């Protein structure tokens, strides 16, 4: 007879501990899920009780201030040198010396290159010899003319001989003029062997090496000199902005221009508007303008793309709010631009406004607000007219029946509410508020 002990147990009996473990794990997982759902549901109920049942909404605010607004016209410009000169030889000869370093800053008249001067020195000496010879011949002809004129006065020679001598003197005088011109030409050619910078600027890469035979017909020349101090930036401006700029220019104003890097994060240079084109491009509806920059530190480079900010005008004593406070929509059934105005009792009201010029993160309010008004800058997308808000300096309201200081649940310090119209955030505005002008 077989024993009933474990050794004789069936396979089903051996699998019972594993099944118990699986059941326990499933129960624990189910409990965890139920607890998570309860916590999530509790948070949703708390949010609904706070925000959906008249509870205060936490917002950020800013106070409307009075200050100046800069009217800036942005554009994309190209750094354009006032002069770009290809230095070419004006005579033919062997290039004996390169006296510049690539990328070097040079002044006007600085020595750049030397061409073999010996052929031109010889030509100059030859021209000077011809001049001296003809000067001697002319001097002798003039002496003979004087002698012939004296003899003619005595009737000893014919008038024809005197006339012939006069013609010879005139001929030699003409030859002397030609000789002098040849001397000056030879001197000029000799001077051309010493090549200097025609303008101040930066030299580029050399186009020919020392030892080569150069001629005036070389297309690339010897080097290119680009004037960079001062330098200009040419940029297009929409034609609808032209009347405002023209009016300021005709009034004698000097319009400042700022050049910023490609990412529009770092200012490179300050300059002024210099001139504008005389025609509007019909294809783009823009007009080209030129701004001048001293560029003493060399921050602007030829053909560099820069972001331009043209300061057209400065509006004084404007009511200013952050752009983040401006709302667009139809809260009353009509599309409008408005702000949520915070009242002394910490409730907000939809307040239509008319916007003026914008300057970065700030915007002027043409009508609808006055300095000192408090507007919502963050959290406005969840507000409605008449909603109660909780400001940055307020503490959250305690639960009902447990108000701090013995006050009824949900009550807040009336001192904060009475002072809301002149709130100064403890001397520092919250995020989104404009800096004081």
PEZI-V308457 format. One line per field, one symbol per residue. psi: psi as a letter, one per 30 degrees, with the letter a starting at -180 (. if undefined). A space follows every 50 residues. Layout:
# PEZI-V308457
psi: ???
This chain:
# PEZI-V308457
psi: kklglefglleeeffeeeeeeeeeeeeeeeeeeeeeeeeeeeeeeeeeee ffhglkkklkllkklkakkkjkjlljlkkjkfkjkjjlkglklkjekjgl kkgkkllkfkkelkkjfeefeeeeeeeeeeeeeeeeeeeeeeeeeeeeee eeffgfllfeeeeeeeeeeeeeeeeeeeeeeeeeeeeeeeeffjklkflk akkakkfklkfljllffkefaelkkkkfjlllkkkkkkfffeeeeeeeef fgkjjkkkkllefhfkkelkalkelllglkjfefhlkklkkkkehfggfk kkgkklkkjjjeljklhkkklkfffkkkaifgfkklklljkklfggllkk jklklblkjbglkkjelfllkfkklkfkgffgllkflklklefkkkkllk fhkkggllkfklkfeeeegefhkghhfkllkfkkkk.
